[in-house]
């Protein structure tokens, strides 16, 4: 297993380079650019000023030289300086935003995993029961509701009408005056709506995946044999059926790892949360090439890491893969 993991990690290096090359070319071929975003609305920005800005940012050089220079910096985890007016290091900007986005998405994944999987299991075991029918209607309703529309409804209900939860930011204006417990509770109140919103769509999808997988597994002959031997239903379900039904779900969980950073644009913008999703959106709108490439590279690495974690999860769940 260790050799397999090390070999897969080494293979991620050329894959990461290839992904970064494609991303770099696509970004630079897109219409517009950082020079136009910074100077179009400035009447004093002459053609000479634009050429100086291109030379300052290195955009006057051929693309292969620009990519080679960027790739050399990336090897030392240096994504360069942002093209924004503050001119800060991209790594510093990302470092500030990562904890917020990771906290929200890890909590939402925890809700998805610990709520959706039991719902899917129980719906499959009690197929066509009232619980199965109600959960099916609820799930398809969740699929149909747009995320931004649901966010606005929750903000109006719990934030404006009832006044139970805050609707923007991570802390209140008087946060520093609270006690330690008060500051912790203040952060929890601010995170309730974003976490629930981030996990709502995934909750609907994962519960259906788990239900369909369980229905397929419990129809297999070895499940019927286990029941015929007189094993308790709980033992048959959780020891024999669930472990095999989890295999496709593990794949989806592995592919959900990149969403920990890149899937937060909508609710971070709606709730004014200073996270990675909002930072990426701002970088795209201003054509901030170093910032965009830094976030895309991290997302690509997380995608490859998610695939590796899914394969390792296969081996942990299914002994046949370990022995093979």
Buried (B, 14 or more C-beta within 10 A) or exposed (E): EEEEBEEBEEEBEEBBBEBBEEBBEEBBEEEEBBBBBBBEEEEEBEEEBBEEBBEEBEBEEEEEEBBEEBEEBBEEEBBBBBBBEEEEBBBEBBEBBBEBBBBBBEBBBEBBBEBBBEBBBBBBBEBEEEBBEEBBEBBEEBEEBEBEEBBEEBBEEBBEEEEEBBBEEBBBEEBEEBEEEEBEEBBEBBBBBBBBBBBBBBBBBBBBBBBBBBBBBBEEEEBEEBBEEEBEEEEBBEEBBBBBBBBBBBBBBBEBBBBBBBBBBBBBBBBEBBBBBBBBBBBBEBBBBBBBBBBBBBBBBBBBBBBBBBBBBBBEBBEEBEEE
